[in-house]
Structure formats: structure tokens, C-alpha cells
């Protein structure tokens, strides 16, 4: 009996040791990365980000993501530079300016293809050349930058012919022209619908000009990309799937838009869904931030001589594209 117990104990010990050895060689799941992501406006261009969050696609691809709203691209960039956030969604002109000043910001992907801003005037103004003031969000924002581009193309000189006034979000801008505190306001879908409903005349429609531009770029510090590339690759996988999910799941997307924009008017949510056509392969090509380079170059001529690769890193989008990940998503979601 004693020999049997010893033999049994030996077998048990070998089983335990074998199990421990097996567990030691099984790859352990990497802990989910915690990312803080800043977004800057209630504009519809952020809809795929909201959908990605609500559809739990960040978790699906291995990250824990918290979205943080910060009004204005300049403040959002500061959050990245300080390390308080890891990813930002904001305008390319801030990246160009910050990089020239020694910050290591870099654009990973774009969220648009062309200028989508419109300028509405207060009632009684039918010609953009009659306006003396324009309501924007903040200086340095996309609204500020694009407003200057559109007015210059109309023969007006920003800050000379037209004063730029900071009113914050788009609702505040429309309220400003309703109260005659500004002659015009620059907005994007879906607030374009609200402007029409309020009876404001459309003075300039940037979407009809076919100007290549992305007002919204996915931005990180280059040092963070080098340090945590895997986390950012998973982030980009989720974001790209989120774009597909947004397009393929209309009702879900409309509910998410209504939630984040705090609206109950279905027409406004539908305006967002209808107006934006997000790229399935969001390469941050130079043509989409050429305008900001030219604008910054007026003040800092060296911007015009910089290699555009200093401002971007398309490697993550390229990896997902060349691996077949994006084409596979398009097939799964029934998109072209």
C-alpha cells in the first residue's frame, strides 16, 4: 500500500510539474492598453469615432479607450504634448505649426476628403462681401483656418475686411448671428440643417468647391508611436472597422450621433449620415493638408520646404491595407 501511495504521489507530482511547464510556454494575453483620446467639436466628422466607441470595437481589438472632449485643436494638441492623452482628433494646421516648433506630433490617418464647411449669414445678408464679422470656434481651429481660406477665395481679407470672433461650439455661433453679435458663422454638417431651419442664408458652400482637405486628422506623438506601436496598430484597426460599421449600420449610427450631439431631431442626425463619406483607406496623404502647409508657410516660410513625411506616418494604415485587413472588412460589411 505504501509503495502504491508513493507511486501515486509521484504521478501526481509529474502531472503538476507538466502542467506548470505547459502553462509557462503558452503565450499570455497582453493586457489591454489604456488610451485617452481627445476630440474637439460636436461636428459630424467625429461620428465614426463615436460609433467605434459605442460598438465596443476598441475592446474587440485589444484596447481600453476613454473619449475626452476638449474644445479646440490647440488645447487638444497640448493634451497630447503633455502626455495627458495619447491620441487626438484635430486639424492638420495645428500639427504643422507644432512640429515646426519642435513638438513631435504626427498624423496617422485622415477622416475626410474635402472642405465641408459652410458660411451662413444673419437674416438680411445675401452676399458674403457684406459681412464684417465671422463667428468661429477658437483661433487656430479648423473653423478659423477654413474660414480664412473661403473668405480669401471670395476676395476678402481676414482680420482686415472681416473680424474673426470666438464663440465656441456651432450652436453658439448660430446663436451669435441670430442675436446680431456676428454677421456670419461658419459651421459643418449637421449644423448646416439647423442653420437652414433658422432661416439663415447660405453665403458660401465649401463642399461645392472640391478642395482636397481633411479638417480632422488622427494625431499622436511620434515618440508614443515608436514606444507603443502595437497599441496604436490595434487602435487603427478599431478605427478603420468603425468607419465600415458607421456606413453599414445606419440606424445604429443615427442613434450614436444623436447621443453625442445631444439632439432629438432625427433630421439633424440624418444630415450627418448623408453629408459625410469617410474614406475606407484613410491614408494621410499630403494633398489633404497642403492648404495648412501653405497657410503656415505665410508666417513661417520654412514650412514650404519641409518634407511632408515629417508631419505624417502612414505606416499603420499601409500595414492594414497591405495585409488585406481593410479589403476583408469591406467584404464583411458589404461595402465597396
N, C-alpha and C positions, 0 to 999 in steps of 0.2 A: 504493500500500500504506500509506504514511504517513497519507494522508487517511482511509483506512478505519480505521486504528488510532485516530486521533483521534475519528472518529465513534463508534467502538465504545466508547471511553473515556467520551465524553460521554453516551451512552445509559446506560452502567453507572452513572455518577455521578448521572444523573437518577433512576435506579431506586433507588439507595441513599438519595438525599435524599427521594424519595417514600415509601420505606418508613419512614424516620425520622419523617417528618411524620405518617404513618398511626399509628405507634406512639404518637406524642405525644398524639393525640386519643382513643385507646382508653382507656376508664376502667380504672384499675388496681385490682385486687382489694385491699380493705382488709385490713391484717394482722389476724390473729385476736387478739382481746382475751384477755389472761390474767387470769382471775378466781380468787380464792381464796374458797372457800365453806365456812363452818363449820356443822357440825351437832352436836347436843348430847346425844343419847341413843340407845341401841340399840332404841328403841321403833319399832314398825311404822309409825308415822305418817311416818317418813322414807323408806319404801320407794320411792315414786316418784322421789325424788332419786337414790337408788342405781341404780334402773333407768335413769334418764336418762343417768347417767354410763356405765354398763356397755353400753348400747345405742348409745353414741357419738353421742347426739343433740345434745350441746353442740357437738361439732365440725361436725355437719351444719348447724347454724345459725350457725356462724361464730365460736365462742369456744373457747378452751382453758381447761378448768376443773379445778382441783385441789380435792378434798374434804379438809377438815381436821376431825378430831374434837376437840371441846373439851367437857368435862363441865360442864354447867350453863349456863343462859341468861345469867347476869350476866357470866361470863367471856367468853362468845361476843360479847356486846354490846361489851365492852371491846376485843375484837379489831377490830371494825368502827370503833369510835370512834377507835382509834389508827391506823387505816389499814392494819393488818396483813392484814385481809381485806376484801373488797368486798361480800360477801353473807352473810347469816346466816339460819339457820332456827331460830327460837326463839319463846318465849312472848310474847304481846302485853303482859302486865303490865310486863315489863321495858322495852318501848318507851314505854309511857305514862309510867312513872316517869322514865326517862332524858330524855324530851322535856321534861317539866316542869322538869327540872334544867338545861335549856339545851342538851342534845345534839340533833343534827339527824337522829335516826333516824326512819325512816318505813316503814310496812308496805305492800308492793306487792301481796300476794296471801295467801290463806289456804290451809291444807292440811287443813282439817277442817270439820265442820258442828256437832258437838255434843260434850259431855263424854263421854270414853270410858274414864275411869279407874275402877278397882275397888279396894276396900279389903278385903284378906283378913286374917283374924286367925290367931293361932297356935292350935294344936290345943287344944280345951277351951274356947275363947271363942266363944259363939254369938250374942252381942248386942254391937253396936258401942258401946253405952253402958258396957260393961265395960272398954273399953280405956283405958289410962293413957299410952300412948306410941305414936307412929306413925313408921315408917321412911319417910323421903323421900330425894330425891337431894341437893339443896342448897337452902339458903334463897334465896328469890327465884325458884326454878324453877317450872315448871308443876305439878309434883307437890306442891310446897309450897302453891301458890295453890289448886289444886283440892281438895287435902286439907282446907284450911280451909273452903272453901265446902261441901263434903259433910258435914263434921262439924257445922258450924253449922246446916245444914238438919236434922240429927238431934238438935238441942238441946244440943250440946256446945260448950264454949268452948275454942278452940285456945289453947295456952300456959297455960291455967288448968286445965281438966279433962284435957287431953291434951298431953303434951310432944311436940314435933317433933324427931326425931333424924336427923342427916345420915349416910346410909350409901352415897351414891353410886349406882351403877347398880342396875338392878332385880334382878339376880341377888344382889347384896349385900344388898338389902332383904329378899328371901325368906330368905336365909341368916340374917339377923338375927332373924327371928321363929322360925326353926327352932331357933336357939340360945337363944331366950327373951331376947334382948337388946332386943327391942321386942315390944309386944303385937300390933301390926298393921303392915301395909305397904301402900302404895299403888302399884299397877302398872297397866300398859296392855297390850293385846294386842301380841305373842303370849305375854307372860309370864303372862298370865291362865291359859293352859293349863298352864304349869309349876306354878303355884300349886295348881291343881286336882289335878294329878298327885301333888303332895306332900301332899295331904290337908288343906290349909288351908281353913277355912270362909269362904265369901264373906259379908261383913258388909254391904257397900254396893256397889251396882252403878250407877255414874253414867250408864251408857249407857241405862238404863231410864227416866231422868228427863226426857229430851228437852230438855235445857238447851242453847240455842244457844251455841256456843263453839268456837273453834279454838285448840288448845294450841300450834299450830305455824304461824307466820307467816313469809313471806319478807320479810326486812328489809334495808334498805340505809341509807346516809347520804343525806339529801336532796341535799346538795352533790354527791355522786357521781352521783346520778340526773341532776342538771342538767348535769354535766360529760360524762358518758358514757352518755347516753340510748340511743344505738344499740346499745352493748354489752349494756345491760340489756334492751332490747327483744328482742335475739337470745336472751338468757338465758331470758326469759319464754317465748319461742316454744318453746325446747327443753323447758322445764319442763312446759308445757301438753301438748306432744306426749308427754312422759314419762308423764304421768298416763294418757293414752289408751293408750300402749304397755303400761303396767302392767296395765291392765284387760283388754286384748285378748290378751296373751301370758302366759297363766297359768304355764306350765312355766318359761319364762324368768324370770319374776318370782319364782317359788319358789326357783330356783337363786340369784338375786341376794340375796334375803332371807337364805338360808342362809349365803351368803358373808359378808355384812356383819354378821350377828348371830353368826357363828361357831357355827352349830348344825348338827347332823347329823340331828336329829329332824324328819322331814318334817311331822309333825302340827303342830309349832310354826310352821313356815313357812305351812302351810295356815290356821292360826288367824289369822295376819296378813292373808292374802289375803281371808279370809272376813269379818273384822271391820271392815275399813276400806272406806268408799265415798267416795273422793275426788271433790270437785266438778270437773266438766269446765270450768266457767267460775268460776274461784276469786276472785271479787270480795272484797276485804277490807271488807265492809260492817260498820257499827257493831255490829249485833246480835251479831257473833261476838267482839267484845271489850268488850261492855257490862259484863260481870261484872268484868273487871280495872279498868275505869274506876270502878265502884262501890267496889271494894276499895281502890284507891289513894286514892279520894276520902275515905275514913275518916281517913286520915292527912293528906292534902293536899286540902282541900275545893275548891280551885280546879280540880281535875281534872274536877269535875262541871259546871263552867261552860265548859270548853274546847269549841271547835268540833271535832268528831271528825275533820274534814279535816286538822287539824294532825298527827294521828297516822298518816294513810294517804295514799296516792296510787294511785288505781285506774286511772290513765290508760293504763298499759301493757296491763292486762287488757281495758280498754274498747277500745283500739285493735285488739287481736287479735280481739275479739268483733265489733266493727262492720265490720271488714274482711272478715269471713266466714272467717277462718283457723280458728277453733275449730269452726265447723259443718262445714267441709271435712274437718278431722281426724276428726270424729265419723263422717262418711260413709265415709272411707277405712278407718277401724278397725272399722266395723260397730257403733258404739255409739250410744246414744240419750241 
